Amino acid sequence: MTVIRRRTRLAAPLALAALALSACGTFGGDDSEDADSNGSGSGESTGAAAFEPVTIEHAFGDTEIDAKPQRVVALGWGAGDAAIALGTTPLALEKQTYGANDNGLMPWIQDAVEAAGDELPTTLTTGDAPAFTEIDALDPDLILANYSGITEADYEKLSQIADTVAYPETPWSTPWRDVITTVGQALGESDAADELLARIDGEVTAAAEAHPEFEGTSIAAVAIDPSAFYVYTEADPRVEFLSDLGFEIAPSVAELDSSDGGFYYTLSTENVDQLTSDVLLSYAGDEEAVETIAGDPTYQTMQQFQDGTVASVIGEANVSSVSPPTALSLTYSLDTFVEALASAVPAS
């Protein structure tokens, strides 16, 4: 059930709620604390003198950033990736579990940081609230929470530590492209953010052009566990990514939609055969899950399984890479997705 959930503080496979964290007191940013010494990466593309003050509006008000941030902490999902891609490696990120390596980092993050020659970010303890004391000890000058679940009370505490940028409207729902552009604003790298998006879009476009058979092929994206069948709607960034590759979202996805505007809905296993499409994209944590699904008589009623037009994207990291995409993750798994989809598109 993991892959139908928005990111949580634990990014755990089965739950949105996590460990409770006791409320912390007042934060004073004591410089004598043992702060991480890795700085915020190179961040050399825009010098401090060239930084123009910026005001960023978000769900909890406005945040004014007067000087180029040098010591950044990123919470939630995607903002840290954007910062790294724009030349600023955060001091710390929240620890991940689903699809992460032994360091608690997603593999594309570790790859990018090592390629930049920077120290790996510290991983923060995760829970129902941010790790305030750990963040305070790092003495950051900017906290990025563009795609996160922080509350207004969390925001007020974080703002006592450093300038904090929250999500624009609702938790865990900021479009991934907007995460990149807003992080670019906060770091004084708006032009670089535009260039980054253009490069990502260019790679996706090139993949689509290399596979003209994707154009106009109908598709439905699902996550299946032993007792439930989840269908992603057009409101989900995974589905947007498939559209970018040239696929058309199968009409049955909207016809069966019971989500009331949500990014996924649950389809009764008795009705899965009604989800018709040329291709069915199934996200799976491992090969065992793929085999279990393929051998289940319930899913053999679906035409896609009968025709062999099921594309399985396997592996927690690959699943996470589009859940939702980030500045680093989309291109990390692009070839894997394209290969799986190409093998499932029916012959012309």
CORPE-V707174 format. One record per pair of residues at least 6 apart in sequence whose C-alpha atoms are under 7 Angstrom apart, sorted by sequence separation. I is the first residue (numbers start at 1). GAP is how many residues later the second one is. D is the distance in Angstrom with one decimal. If there is no record, write none. Layout:
BEGIN
i=I gap=GAP d=D
i=I gap=GAP d=D
END
This chain:
BEGIN
i=56 gap=6 d=5.5
i=57 gap=6 d=6.5
i=74 gap=6 d=5.1
i=83 gap=6 d=6.3
i=100 gap=6 d=4.4
i=101 gap=6 d=6.3
i=125 gap=6 d=5.9
i=158 gap=6 d=6.5
i=184 gap=6 d=4.5
i=223 gap=6 d=6.2
i=224 gap=6 d=6.2
i=233 gap=6 d=6.9
i=234 gap=6 d=6.6
i=259 gap=6 d=5.0
i=284 gap=6 d=6.3
i=299 gap=6 d=7.0
i=300 gap=6 d=6.3
i=304 gap=6 d=5.8
i=313 gap=6 d=6.9
i=55 gap=7 d=6.4
i=56 gap=7 d=5.2
i=97 gap=7 d=6.1
i=99 gap=7 d=6.5
i=100 gap=7 d=6.4
i=113 gap=7 d=6.3
i=124 gap=7 d=6.4
i=167 gap=7 d=6.4
i=223 gap=7 d=5.1
i=232 gap=7 d=6.9
i=258 gap=7 d=5.9
i=8 gap=8 d=5.5
i=10 gap=8 d=6.3
i=55 gap=8 d=5.5
i=56 gap=8 d=6.5
i=96 gap=8 d=4.9
i=222 gap=8 d=5.4
i=223 gap=8 d=6.6
i=257 gap=8 d=6.4
i=321 gap=8 d=4.8
i=322 gap=8 d=6.2
i=55 gap=9 d=4.3
i=95 gap=9 d=4.9
i=96 gap=9 d=5.9
i=181 gap=9 d=6.5
i=184 gap=9 d=5.3
i=222 gap=9 d=4.5
i=321 gap=9 d=5.9
i=54 gap=10 d=5.8
i=55 gap=10 d=6.3
i=80 gap=10 d=6.4
i=95 gap=10 d=6.5
i=110 gap=10 d=6.9
i=124 gap=10 d=6.9
i=221 gap=10 d=6.1
i=222 gap=10 d=5.9
i=2 gap=11 d=4.5
i=54 gap=11 d=5.4
i=221 gap=11 d=5.7
i=1 gap=12 d=7.0
i=2 gap=12 d=5.4
i=53 gap=12 d=5.6
i=54 gap=12 d=6.7
i=181 gap=12 d=5.6
i=321 gap=12 d=6.6
i=1 gap=13 d=6.1
i=53 gap=13 d=4.4
i=80 gap=13 d=6.8
i=180 gap=13 d=6.2
i=53 gap=14 d=6.3
i=318 gap=15 d=5.9
i=51 gap=16 d=6.3
i=74 gap=16 d=6.5
i=51 gap=17 d=5.6
i=73 gap=17 d=5.3
i=72 gap=18 d=4.8
i=73 gap=18 d=5.5
i=74 gap=18 d=6.4
i=75 gap=18 d=5.9
i=76 gap=18 d=6.7
i=48 gap=19 d=6.8
i=71 gap=19 d=6.8
i=72 gap=19 d=5.7
i=73 gap=19 d=5.1
i=74 gap=19 d=5.2
i=75 gap=19 d=5.7
i=104 gap=19 d=6.6
i=143 gap=19 d=6.4
i=146 gap=19 d=6.2
i=148 gap=19 d=6.9
i=48 gap=20 d=5.3
i=71 gap=20 d=6.3
i=73 gap=20 d=6.3
i=142 gap=20 d=5.4
i=143 gap=20 d=6.1
i=144 gap=20 d=6.0
i=145 gap=20 d=5.7
i=146 gap=20 d=4.8
i=147 gap=20 d=5.7
i=233 gap=20 d=6.6
i=141 gap=21 d=5.0
i=142 gap=21 d=4.9
i=143 gap=21 d=4.6
i=144 gap=21 d=5.2
i=145 gap=21 d=4.8
i=146 gap=21 d=4.3
i=140 gap=22 d=6.1
i=141 gap=22 d=6.3
i=142 gap=22 d=5.9
i=143 gap=22 d=6.4
i=144 gap=22 d=6.8
i=145 gap=22 d=6.5
i=149 gap=22 d=4.7
i=253 gap=22 d=6.6
i=148 gap=23 d=5.7
i=149 gap=23 d=5.8
i=252 gap=23 d=5.5
i=89 gap=24 d=6.9
i=147 gap=24 d=6.7
i=148 gap=24 d=5.1
i=252 gap=24 d=6.0
i=280 gap=24 d=6.3
i=313 gap=24 d=6.5
i=129 gap=25 d=6.9
i=136 gap=25 d=5.9
i=147 gap=25 d=5.3
i=279 gap=25 d=6.5
i=147 gap=26 d=6.6
i=147 gap=27 d=5.6
i=235 gap=27 d=6.7
i=236 gap=27 d=4.8
i=250 gap=27 d=5.4
i=287 gap=27 d=6.7
i=313 gap=27 d=6.5
i=81 gap=28 d=6.6
i=93 gap=28 d=6.3
i=95 gap=28 d=4.8
i=146 gap=28 d=7.0
i=219 gap=28 d=6.5
i=235 gap=28 d=4.9
i=273 gap=28 d=5.7
i=284 gap=28 d=6.8
i=286 gap=28 d=5.5
i=312 gap=28 d=6.3
i=92 gap=29 d=4.6
i=93 gap=29 d=6.3
i=94 gap=29 d=5.3
i=95 gap=29 d=5.5
i=218 gap=29 d=5.9
i=219 gap=29 d=6.2
i=220 gap=29 d=6.2
i=269 gap=29 d=6.9
i=273 gap=29 d=4.4
i=280 gap=29 d=6.5
i=281 gap=29 d=5.9
i=282 gap=29 d=6.1
i=283 gap=29 d=5.9
i=284 gap=29 d=6.1
i=285 gap=29 d=5.6
i=286 gap=29 d=5.2
i=311 gap=29 d=5.3
i=40 gap=30 d=5.5
i=91 gap=30 d=5.0
i=92 gap=30 d=4.4
i=93 gap=30 d=5.1
i=94 gap=30 d=4.6
i=95 gap=30 d=6.4
i=216 gap=30 d=6.5
i=217 gap=30 d=5.2
i=218 gap=30 d=4.6
i=219 gap=30 d=5.1
i=220 gap=30 d=5.9
i=233 gap=30 d=5.1
i=272 gap=30 d=6.6
i=273 gap=30 d=6.9
i=279 gap=30 d=5.2
i=280 gap=30 d=4.8
i=281 gap=30 d=4.8
i=282 gap=30 d=4.9
i=283 gap=30 d=5.1
i=284 gap=30 d=4.9
i=285 gap=30 d=4.6
i=311 gap=30 d=5.4
i=39 gap=31 d=6.7
i=40 gap=31 d=5.0
i=90 gap=31 d=6.0
i=91 gap=31 d=6.2
i=92 gap=31 d=5.6
i=93 gap=31 d=6.0
i=94 gap=31 d=6.6
i=95 gap=31 d=6.4
i=214 gap=31 d=6.9
i=215 gap=31 d=4.4
i=216 gap=31 d=5.4
i=217 gap=31 d=5.7
i=218 gap=31 d=5.4
i=219 gap=31 d=5.2
i=232 gap=31 d=5.8
i=233 gap=31 d=5.2
i=278 gap=31 d=6.9
i=279 gap=31 d=5.8
i=280 gap=31 d=6.1
i=281 gap=31 d=6.0
i=282 gap=31 d=6.3
i=283 gap=31 d=6.3
i=284 gap=31 d=6.4
i=285 gap=31 d=4.9
i=39 gap=32 d=5.6
i=40 gap=32 d=6.0
i=92 gap=32 d=6.5
i=94 gap=32 d=6.3
i=147 gap=32 d=7.0
i=214 gap=32 d=5.4
i=215 gap=32 d=5.4
i=216 gap=32 d=5.4
i=218 gap=32 d=4.8
i=232 gap=32 d=4.2
i=146 gap=33 d=6.0
i=214 gap=33 d=5.4
i=220 gap=33 d=6.5
i=231 gap=33 d=5.4
i=232 gap=33 d=6.7
i=311 gap=33 d=5.3
i=230 gap=34 d=6.5
i=231 gap=34 d=5.4
i=310 gap=34 d=5.6
i=230 gap=35 d=5.7
i=231 gap=35 d=6.3
i=309 gap=35 d=4.4
i=230 gap=36 d=4.6
i=231 gap=36 d=6.9
i=283 gap=36 d=6.2
i=308 gap=36 d=6.9
i=309 gap=36 d=6.1
i=208 gap=37 d=4.7
i=229 gap=37 d=5.8
i=230 gap=37 d=6.1
i=309 gap=37 d=6.4
i=208 gap=38 d=6.1
i=229 gap=38 d=5.5
i=229 gap=39 d=6.9
i=205 gap=40 d=6.8
i=229 gap=40 d=6.5
i=204 gap=41 d=6.5
i=228 gap=41 d=6.9
i=44 gap=43 d=6.9
i=43 gap=44 d=4.5
i=42 gap=45 d=6.0
i=43 gap=45 d=4.6
i=41 gap=46 d=6.7
i=42 gap=46 d=5.9
i=41 gap=47 d=4.8
i=40 gap=48 d=5.3
i=41 gap=48 d=4.3
i=40 gap=49 d=4.7
i=41 gap=49 d=7.0
i=40 gap=50 d=4.9
i=40 gap=51 d=5.6
i=39 gap=52 d=6.1
i=38 gap=53 d=6.5
i=36 gap=55 d=6.7
i=220 gap=57 d=6.2
i=219 gap=58 d=5.3
i=218 gap=59 d=5.4
i=219 gap=59 d=5.9
i=220 gap=59 d=6.6
i=221 gap=59 d=6.0
i=222 gap=59 d=6.1
i=223 gap=59 d=5.7
i=218 gap=60 d=5.0
i=219 gap=60 d=4.8
i=220 gap=60 d=5.1
i=221 gap=60 d=4.6
i=222 gap=60 d=5.1
i=223 gap=60 d=5.4
i=217 gap=61 d=6.2
i=218 gap=61 d=6.3
i=219 gap=61 d=5.7
i=220 gap=61 d=6.1
i=221 gap=61 d=6.1
i=222 gap=61 d=6.6
i=79 gap=65 d=6.3
i=279 gap=65 d=6.4
i=79 gap=66 d=6.8
i=279 gap=66 d=6.2
i=9 gap=67 d=6.6
i=73 gap=67 d=6.4
i=79 gap=67 d=6.2
i=72 gap=68 d=5.5
i=79 gap=68 d=6.8
i=71 gap=69 d=4.7
i=72 gap=69 d=6.2
i=73 gap=69 d=6.4
i=74 gap=69 d=5.7
i=75 gap=69 d=6.0
i=76 gap=69 d=6.0
i=78 gap=69 d=6.7
i=7 gap=70 d=6.8
i=71 gap=70 d=5.3
i=72 gap=70 d=4.9
i=73 gap=70 d=4.8
i=74 gap=70 d=4.6
i=75 gap=70 d=4.9
i=77 gap=70 d=5.6
i=70 gap=71 d=6.7
i=71 gap=71 d=6.5
i=72 gap=71 d=5.8
i=73 gap=71 d=6.3
i=74 gap=71 d=6.1
i=76 gap=71 d=5.7
i=77 gap=71 d=6.4
i=69 gap=72 d=5.9
i=76 gap=72 d=4.3
i=69 gap=73 d=6.1
i=75 gap=73 d=6.6
i=41 gap=77 d=5.6
i=38 gap=81 d=5.8
i=238 gap=84 d=5.7
i=11 gap=85 d=5.8
i=12 gap=85 d=6.0
i=13 gap=85 d=6.1
i=238 gap=85 d=6.6
i=10 gap=86 d=6.2
i=11 gap=86 d=6.0
i=12 gap=86 d=5.7
i=238 gap=86 d=6.5
i=10 gap=87 d=6.8
i=11 gap=87 d=5.9
i=237 gap=87 d=5.8
i=60 gap=92 d=6.4
i=65 gap=98 d=6.9
i=82 gap=98 d=5.4
i=63 gap=100 d=6.5
i=79 gap=100 d=6.2
i=83 gap=100 d=6.5
i=63 gap=101 d=6.7
i=78 gap=101 d=7.0
i=82 gap=101 d=6.6
i=35 gap=102 d=5.3
i=36 gap=102 d=5.7
i=63 gap=102 d=6.4
i=34 gap=103 d=6.4
i=35 gap=103 d=4.2
i=33 gap=104 d=5.4
i=35 gap=104 d=6.6
i=79 gap=104 d=6.6
i=21 gap=106 d=5.9
i=86 gap=106 d=6.6
i=20 gap=107 d=5.6
i=21 gap=107 d=6.0
i=29 gap=107 d=5.6
i=58 gap=107 d=6.9
i=59 gap=107 d=6.5
i=86 gap=107 d=6.8
i=19 gap=108 d=4.6
i=20 gap=108 d=5.1
i=21 gap=108 d=6.1
i=24 gap=108 d=6.9
i=29 gap=108 d=6.7
i=31 gap=108 d=6.8
i=58 gap=108 d=5.7
i=59 gap=108 d=6.0
i=18 gap=109 d=5.3
i=19 gap=109 d=5.8
i=27 gap=109 d=6.6
i=58 gap=109 d=5.6
i=59 gap=109 d=4.9
i=18 gap=110 d=5.6
i=29 gap=110 d=5.6
i=58 gap=110 d=4.1
i=59 gap=110 d=4.8
i=17 gap=111 d=6.7
i=57 gap=111 d=6.8
i=58 gap=111 d=6.5
i=10 gap=116 d=5.6
i=9 gap=117 d=5.5
i=10 gap=117 d=6.6
i=9 gap=118 d=5.9
i=69 gap=118 d=6.1
i=9 gap=119 d=6.9
i=68 gap=119 d=6.1
i=68 gap=120 d=6.5
i=65 gap=121 d=6.9
i=200 gap=131 d=6.9
i=29 gap=132 d=6.1
i=54 gap=132 d=7.0
i=27 gap=133 d=6.3
i=28 gap=133 d=6.8
i=27 gap=134 d=6.2
i=52 gap=136 d=6.9
i=51 gap=137 d=5.7
i=46 gap=142 d=6.9
i=46 gap=143 d=6.9
i=180 gap=147 d=6.7
i=176 gap=148 d=6.9
i=176 gap=149 d=6.2
i=176 gap=150 d=6.0
i=7 gap=165 d=6.7
i=6 gap=166 d=6.2
i=99 gap=217 d=4.3
i=100 gap=217 d=6.7
i=98 gap=218 d=6.2
i=99 gap=218 d=4.1
i=4 gap=219 d=6.8
i=3 gap=220 d=6.6
i=108 gap=220 d=6.3
i=99 gap=221 d=6.6
i=108 gap=221 d=6.1
i=1 gap=224 d=6.2
i=108 gap=224 d=6.5
i=4 gap=226 d=7.0
i=85 gap=242 d=6.5
i=85 gap=243 d=6.8
i=81 gap=245 d=6.4
i=82 gap=245 d=5.1
i=81 gap=246 d=5.7
i=81 gap=247 d=5.8
i=78 gap=248 d=5.1
i=4 gap=260 d=6.9
i=3 gap=316 d=6.9
END
